[in-house]
Amino acid sequence: MPCDTMAGTTDMQQTMTPGPDDLPVAFPELNKAPAMAARLALETEKSLAKLGVAGGARILVAVSGGADSTALACLMALLAKRMHLAAVSMLTCDHGLREESHAEAVFVRALGDFLGMPVVSVSLSINKKAAGIEEQSRNARYAAYAKALQETHSDWILTAHHAGDLREDMLLRLLRGTGWPALGGMPAKDERRRLLRPLLETEPAILRDFLASLNIPHCEDASNLDTRYARNRIRHELLPRLEEENKGISSSLMDLARLASVDRDFFEAETEKALAHCLLSETEKTYFLPMSLLVSLPQAIRLRLYMAAIRRIAMIAGHGQARSSALFQLEEALQMRHWPKTFQLPGGLELNLSRKGVLVEARLE
């Protein structure tokens, strides 16, 4: 789990954080690594190649010091020479929410020295008293990713989200009412953020076995057991209950994620083709979708076209979000030719339907 953490710890929890002296004397080359470690490295190489990482790429690895991200850093150290990467560096974010977070940052810097990777350390400012600490942490972390990508001139940032994280994300999305194919969970490739998740089909236990085979220590975040967080409740309570009903639930969820990935690629490509025929005005914060285009599209693409335009205007305006009920109401009005009609969205966005088309507009600053 990414380092969305809580304040407070105990002396016993502090002992979970390894120090520089806990690292082995040396790190092996790929051809001298244990067989299990070498196999996982080669599987990760295939995943990275599929995601578009080629020779000469500059890679930034997000490392919290936990087992998953530590394993990813070690995998990249094994693969850097084989893949002819121009540079591999590490980024660690200290959220300052737990007493041991500073010691974890020290460990990550030591790990970077051990693996021969430069480390960028960032201290994040999180309001511990405000609601939504997980959301705050996530937003601050992604902002740090974007800045570090620029500063290190990296092509991609890699995160260590694995198959367990993917399953949890899928169930979270289901609970939130997410539609298809986003219901299939986080994608392995986020082009906009220049972010890759090459371990999404790797089980977390395999990552821990990989570290054990290399005698590499890692940090343990006690807050990952705290069921006040929705993701932890899904991990420790909901998933075990689902497994009681269906022992193959993990495999079923992974199959669903693979199918969603294929469908996501198709719908994104079709939506982008449609957007090329729409008129965007960043200065006026509007997106016009012409009726001649809309009536030529199947409903599945039209709905995604509305959503894509809304997200773009919300990003430009800095406010606003979609609401599925409004999109279906818009679609019904379009099919019934009930125009002109205006639909209000949260955050000051409007959908204005006329015989000429649909205007997506930001009304409030």
ABEGO torsion letter per residue (X at the ends): XBBBBBBEBBAAAAAABBBAAABBABBBBAAABBAAAAAAAAAAAAAAAAAGBBBGBBBBBBBAGBAAAAAAAAAAAAAAAAAGBABBBBBBBBAGABAAAAAAAAAAAAAAAAAGBBBBBBBBBBBAABBGAAAAAAAAAAAAAAAAAAAAGBABBBBABBAAAAAAAAAAAAAAGBBOAAAAEBBABBAAAGBBBAAAABBAAAAAAAAAAAGBBBBBBAAAABAABAAAAAAAAAAAAAAAABAAAAAAAAAAAAAAAAAAAAAAAAAAAAAAABBBBAAAGBBBBBAAAAAABBAAAAAAAAAAAAAAAAAAAGBEBBBAAAAAAAAAAAAAGBOBBBBBBBGGBBBBBBAAEBBBBBABX
